[in-house]
Amino acid sequence: MKTKHLLLGFGFFLYAGLLTLAIVFNGTLIEAVKDVSIVTLGTIVGYIISIKGSNSKQER
């Protein structure tokens, strides 16, 4: 359970850092949120797929 909270905390700080970088490079908040949201969604989907993949391997 602790690792889950640690990952959530790390993910939040990563998101905040990416958002800050995106604002610096793009100059506007709206564009930055769009860019970071796309990256974050991709990461979450990839993470979920990897978990499902590892779970199905363990069942065999």
DRENBAZA-808539 format. One record per atom (N, C-alpha, C, CB): x, y, z; residue number from 1; residue in one letter. Coordinates in steps of 0.001 Angstrom, whole numbers, plus 500000, padded with zeros to 6 digits. Glycine has a CB too. Example, Ala and Ser with C-alpha at 12.3 -4.5 7.8 and 13.67 -1.06 7.14 Angstrom:
% DRENBAZA-808539
u=513190	v=494310	w=507800	pos=1	code=A;
u=512300	v=495500	w=507800	pos=1	code=A;
u=513200	v=496700	w=507800	pos=1	code=A;
u=511308	v=495527	w=509046	pos=1	code=A;
u=512850	v=497750	w=507080	pos=2	code=S;
u=513670	v=498940	w=507140	pos=2	code=S;
u=512900	v=500030	w=507870	pos=2	code=S;
u=514084	v=499402	w=505725	pos=2	code=S;
***
This chain:
% DRENBAZA-808539
u=500831	v=498794	w=500000	pos=1	code=M;
u=500000	v=500000	w=500000	pos=1	code=M;
u=500868	v=501259	w=500000	pos=1	code=M;
u=499059	v=500004	w=501219	pos=1	code=M;
u=501996	v=501191	w=500735	pos=2	code=K;
u=502891	v=502352	w=500798	pos=2	code=K;
u=503451	v=502704	w=499425	pos=2	code=K;
u=504038	v=502086	w=501772	pos=2	code=K;
u=503790	v=501691	w=498655	pos=3	code=T;
u=504364	v=501971	w=497331	pos=3	code=T;
u=503356	v=502687	w=496439	pos=3	code=T;
u=504828	v=500666	w=496658	pos=3	code=T;
u=502059	v=502365	w=496609	pos=4	code=K;
u=501020	v=503018	w=495814	pos=4	code=K;
u=500988	v=504518	w=496116	pos=4	code=K;
u=499635	v=502379	w=496096	pos=4	code=K;
u=501039	v=504859	w=497419	pos=5	code=H;
u=501040	v=506272	w=497810	pos=5	code=H;
u=502304	v=506970	w=497310	pos=5	code=H;
u=500929	v=506408	w=499343	pos=5	code=H;
u=503422	v=506262	w=497384	pos=6	code=L;
u=504698	v=506813	w=496924	pos=6	code=L;
u=504632	v=507115	w=495429	pos=6	code=L;
u=505860	v=505834	w=497225	pos=6	code=L;
u=504068	v=506177	w=494660	pos=7	code=L;
u=503926	v=506375	w=493214	pos=7	code=L;
u=503000	v=507543	w=492903	pos=7	code=L;
u=503399	v=505102	w=492550	pos=7	code=L;
u=501897	v=507652	w=493657	pos=8	code=L;
u=500965	v=508763	w=493442	pos=8	code=L;
u=501642	v=510094	w=493730	pos=8	code=L;
u=499716	v=508603	w=494324	pos=8	code=L;
u=502394	v=510151	w=494827	pos=9	code=G;
u=503104	v=511375	w=495183	pos=9	code=G;
u=504141	v=511734	w=494131	pos=9	code=G;
u=503772	v=511225	w=496547	pos=9	code=G;
u=504891	v=510729	w=493697	pos=10	code=F;
u=505910	v=510950	w=492676	pos=10	code=F;
u=505266	v=511406	w=491375	pos=10	code=F;
u=506733	v=509674	w=492445	pos=10	code=F;
u=504162	v=510780	w=491017	pos=11	code=G;
u=503448	v=511152	w=489801	pos=11	code=G;
u=502953	v=512586	w=489853	pos=11	code=G;
u=502283	v=510217	w=489572	pos=11	code=G;
u=502479	v=512992	w=491035	pos=12	code=F;
u=501983	v=514365	w=491194	pos=12	code=F;
u=503115	v=515368	w=491010	pos=12	code=F;
u=501330	v=514551	w=492580	pos=12	code=F;
u=504269	v=515091	w=491645	pos=13	code=F;
u=505401	v=516011	w=491504	pos=13	code=F;
u=505932	v=516018	w=490074	pos=13	code=F;
u=506523	v=515628	w=492476	pos=13	code=F;
u=505918	v=514866	w=489433	pos=14	code=L;
u=506337	v=514770	w=488040	pos=14	code=L;
u=505413	v=515605	w=487153	pos=14	code=L;
u=506347	v=513297	w=487575	pos=14	code=L;
u=504097	v=515495	w=487422	pos=15	code=Y;
u=503110	v=516263	w=486657	pos=15	code=Y;
u=503334	v=517763	w=486844	pos=15	code=Y;
u=501675	v=515880	w=487086	pos=15	code=Y;
u=503541	v=518180	w=488098	pos=16	code=A;
u=503769	v=519606	w=488388	pos=16	code=A;
u=505036	v=520094	w=487692	pos=16	code=A;
u=503873	v=519845	w=489916	pos=16	code=A;
u=506078	v=519274	w=487714	pos=17	code=G;
u=507335	v=519645	w=487062	pos=17	code=G;
u=507173	v=519759	w=485551	pos=17	code=G;
u=508420	v=518624	w=487391	pos=17	code=G;
u=506482	v=518781	w=484965	pos=18	code=L;
u=506242	v=518816	w=483518	pos=18	code=L;
u=505409	v=520034	w=483134	pos=18	code=L;
u=505537	v=517527	w=483057	pos=18	code=L;
u=504404	v=520338	w=483960	pos=19	code=L;
u=503541	v=521480	w=483688	pos=19	code=L;
u=504355	v=522770	w=483716	pos=19	code=L;
u=502389	v=521546	w=484709	pos=19	code=L;
u=505238	v=522896	w=484709	pos=20	code=T;
u=506085	v=524089	w=484824	pos=20	code=T;
u=506989	v=524221	w=483594	pos=20	code=T;
u=506943	v=524027	w=486118	pos=20	code=T;
u=507623	v=523123	w=483210	pos=21	code=L;
u=508487	v=523139	w=482024	pos=21	code=L;
u=507704	v=523514	w=480775	pos=21	code=L;
u=509153	v=521775	w=481829	pos=21	code=L;
u=506510	v=522929	w=480643	pos=22	code=A;
u=505694	v=523199	w=479461	pos=22	code=A;
u=505271	v=524662	w=479410	pos=22	code=A;
u=504460	v=522294	w=479446	pos=22	code=A;
u=504960	v=525241	w=480566	pos=23	code=I;
u=504592	v=526657	w=480605	pos=23	code=I;
u=505779	v=527513	w=480173	pos=23	code=I;
u=504117	v=527064	w=482022	pos=23	code=I;
u=506967	v=527164	w=480675	pos=24	code=V;
u=508170	v=527924	w=480322	pos=24	code=V;
u=508410	v=527877	w=478816	pos=24	code=V;
u=509399	v=527374	w=481076	pos=24	code=V;
u=508270	v=526686	w=478219	pos=25	code=F;
u=508563	v=526549	w=476792	pos=25	code=F;
u=507454	v=527116	w=475910	pos=25	code=F;
u=508788	v=525091	w=476450	pos=25	code=F;
u=506204	v=526904	w=476297	pos=26	code=N;
u=505082	v=527336	w=475457	pos=26	code=N;
u=504658	v=528771	w=475718	pos=26	code=N;
u=503906	v=526428	w=475669	pos=26	code=N;
u=504833	v=529226	w=476950	pos=27	code=G;
u=504463	v=530587	w=477291	pos=27	code=G;
u=503007	v=530755	w=477680	pos=27	code=G;
u=504765	v=531474	w=476157	pos=27	code=G;
u=502176	v=529750	w=477408	pos=28	code=T;
u=500765	v=529847	w=477798	pos=28	code=T;
u=500357	v=528626	w=478608	pos=28	code=T;
u=499861	v=529990	w=476552	pos=28	code=T;
u=499476	v=528854	w=479560	pos=29	code=L;
u=499035	v=527778	w=480448	pos=29	code=L;
u=498178	v=526755	w=479710	pos=29	code=L;
u=498255	v=528352	w=481626	pos=29	code=L;
u=497281	v=527223	w=478826	pos=30	code=I;
u=496335	v=526321	w=478153	pos=30	code=I;
u=497090	v=525309	w=477280	pos=30	code=I;
u=495327	v=527133	w=477288	pos=30	code=I;
u=498046	v=525797	w=476491	pos=31	code=E;
u=498840	v=524889	w=475651	pos=31	code=E;
u=499626	v=523907	w=476511	pos=31	code=E;
u=499802	v=525688	w=474746	pos=31	code=E;
u=500167	v=524409	w=477616	pos=32	code=A;
u=500959	v=523551	w=478506	pos=32	code=A;
u=500097	v=522441	w=479092	pos=32	code=A;
u=501592	v=524382	w=479638	pos=32	code=A;
u=498895	v=522790	w=479539	pos=33	code=V;
u=497998	v=521776	w=480123	pos=33	code=V;
u=497641	v=520716	w=479082	pos=33	code=V;
u=496705	v=522439	w=480673	pos=33	code=V;
u=497386	v=521157	w=477853	pos=34	code=K;
u=497072	v=520205	w=476773	pos=34	code=K;
u=498236	v=519235	w=476560	pos=34	code=K;
u=496756	v=520960	w=475452	pos=34	code=K;
u=499446	v=519779	w=476408	pos=35	code=D;
u=500625	v=518941	w=476158	pos=35	code=D;
u=500843	v=517950	w=477292	pos=35	code=D;
u=501876	v=519811	w=475977	pos=35	code=D;
u=500838	v=518458	w=478527	pos=36	code=V;
u=501124	v=517602	w=479687	pos=36	code=V;
u=500022	v=516566	w=479875	pos=36	code=V;
u=501278	v=518451	w=480966	pos=36	code=V;
u=498768	v=516950	w=479616	pos=37	code=S;
u=497659	v=516004	w=479761	pos=37	code=S;
u=497804	v=514843	w=478783	pos=37	code=S;
u=496313	v=516714	w=479543	pos=37	code=S;
u=498205	v=515137	w=477552	pos=38	code=I;
u=498402	v=514088	w=476555	pos=38	code=I;
u=499511	v=513137	w=477004	pos=38	code=I;
u=498741	v=514703	w=475177	pos=38	code=I;
u=500627	v=513705	w=477470	pos=39	code=V;
u=501747	v=512887	w=477943	pos=39	code=V;
u=501321	v=512041	w=479141	pos=39	code=V;
u=502951	v=513780	w=478319	pos=39	code=V;
u=500606	v=512669	w=480082	pos=40	code=T;
u=500185	v=511969	w=481298	pos=40	code=T;
u=499218	v=510843	w=480975	pos=40	code=T;
u=499540	v=512944	w=482281	pos=40	code=T;
u=498244	v=511107	w=480106	pos=41	code=L;
u=497297	v=510063	w=479714	pos=41	code=L;
u=498020	v=508893	w=479068	pos=41	code=L;
u=496242	v=510625	w=478753	pos=41	code=L;
u=498961	v=509194	w=478190	pos=42	code=G;
u=499742	v=508140	w=477549	pos=42	code=G;
u=500506	v=507309	w=478563	pos=42	code=G;
u=500706	v=508738	w=476546	pos=42	code=G;
u=501091	v=507980	w=479553	pos=43	code=T;
u=501853	v=507282	w=480588	pos=43	code=T;
u=500954	v=506389	w=481419	pos=43	code=T;
u=502574	v=508279	w=481488	pos=43	code=T;
u=499777	v=506919	w=481815	pos=44	code=I;
u=498847	v=506145	w=482636	pos=44	code=I;
u=498365	v=504915	w=481879	pos=44	code=I;
u=497649	v=507010	w=483062	pos=44	code=I;
u=498006	v=505102	w=480604	pos=45	code=V;
u=497530	v=503975	w=479792	pos=45	code=V;
u=498630	v=502923	w=479661	pos=45	code=V;
u=497077	v=504462	w=478386	pos=45	code=V;
u=499854	v=503367	w=479406	pos=46	code=G;
u=500974	v=502440	w=479306	pos=46	code=G;
u=501208	v=501688	w=480602	pos=46	code=G;
u=502228	v=503180	w=478914	pos=46	code=G;
u=501084	v=502387	w=481727	pos=47	code=Y;
u=501276	v=501788	w=483050	pos=47	code=Y;
u=500216	v=500725	w=483315	pos=47	code=Y;
u=501231	v=502870	w=484147	pos=47	code=Y;
u=498954	v=501045	w=482985	pos=48	code=I;
u=497855	v=500095	w=483192	pos=48	code=I;
u=498059	v=498856	w=482321	pos=48	code=I;
u=496489	v=500759	w=482873	pos=48	code=I;
u=498459	v=499066	w=481068	pos=49	code=I;
u=498690	v=497941	w=480157	pos=49	code=I;
u=499811	v=497050	w=480688	pos=49	code=I;
u=499036	v=498452	w=478736	pos=49	code=I;
u=500879	v=497665	w=481211	pos=50	code=S;
u=501998	v=496875	w=481730	pos=50	code=S;
u=501574	v=496086	w=482967	pos=50	code=S;
u=503193	v=497787	w=482065	pos=50	code=S;
u=500710	v=496670	w=483817	pos=51	code=I;
u=500222	v=495950	w=484999	pos=51	code=I;
u=499379	v=494757	w=484559	pos=51	code=I;
u=499394	v=496892	w=485924	pos=51	code=I;
u=498458	v=494976	w=483615	pos=52	code=K;
u=497607	v=493885	w=483135	pos=52	code=K;
u=498455	v=492794	w=482489	pos=52	code=K;
u=496559	v=494413	w=482131	pos=52	code=K;
u=499478	v=493197	w=481757	pos=53	code=G;
u=500364	v=492221	w=481134	pos=53	code=G;
u=501100	v=491381	w=482161	pos=53	code=G;
u=501359	v=492918	w=480241	pos=53	code=G;
u=501610	v=492025	w=483217	pos=54	code=S;
u=502344	v=491285	w=484243	pos=54	code=S;
u=501397	v=490400	w=485045	pos=54	code=S;
u=503091	v=492252	w=485181	pos=54	code=S;
u=500150	v=490838	w=485255	pos=55	code=N;
u=499174	v=490022	w=485979	pos=55	code=N;
u=498805	v=488772	w=485187	pos=55	code=N;
u=497915	v=490841	w=486284	pos=55	code=N;
u=498628	v=488917	w=483874	pos=56	code=S;
u=498242	v=487766	w=483066	pos=56	code=S;
u=499406	v=486761	w=482970	pos=56	code=S;
u=497802	v=488225	w=481652	pos=56	code=S;
u=500650	v=487243	w=483028	pos=57	code=K;
u=501800	v=486335	w=483008	pos=57	code=K;
u=501872	v=485529	w=484298	pos=57	code=K;
u=503107	v=487121	w=482802	pos=57	code=K;
u=501533	v=486162	w=485430	pos=58	code=Q;
u=501591	v=485472	w=486721	pos=58	code=Q;
u=500537	v=484369	w=486821	pos=58	code=Q;
u=501404	v=486473	w=487863	pos=58	code=Q;
u=499389	v=484557	w=486154	pos=59	code=E;
u=498309	v=483584	w=486252	pos=59	code=E;
u=498653	v=482255	w=485576	pos=59	code=E;
u=497050	v=484155	w=485642	pos=59	code=E;
u=499498	v=482308	w=484549	pos=60	code=R;
u=499817	v=481085	w=483805	pos=60	code=R;
u=500698	v=480141	w=484592	pos=60	code=R;
u=500490	v=481429	w=482504	pos=60	code=R;
***
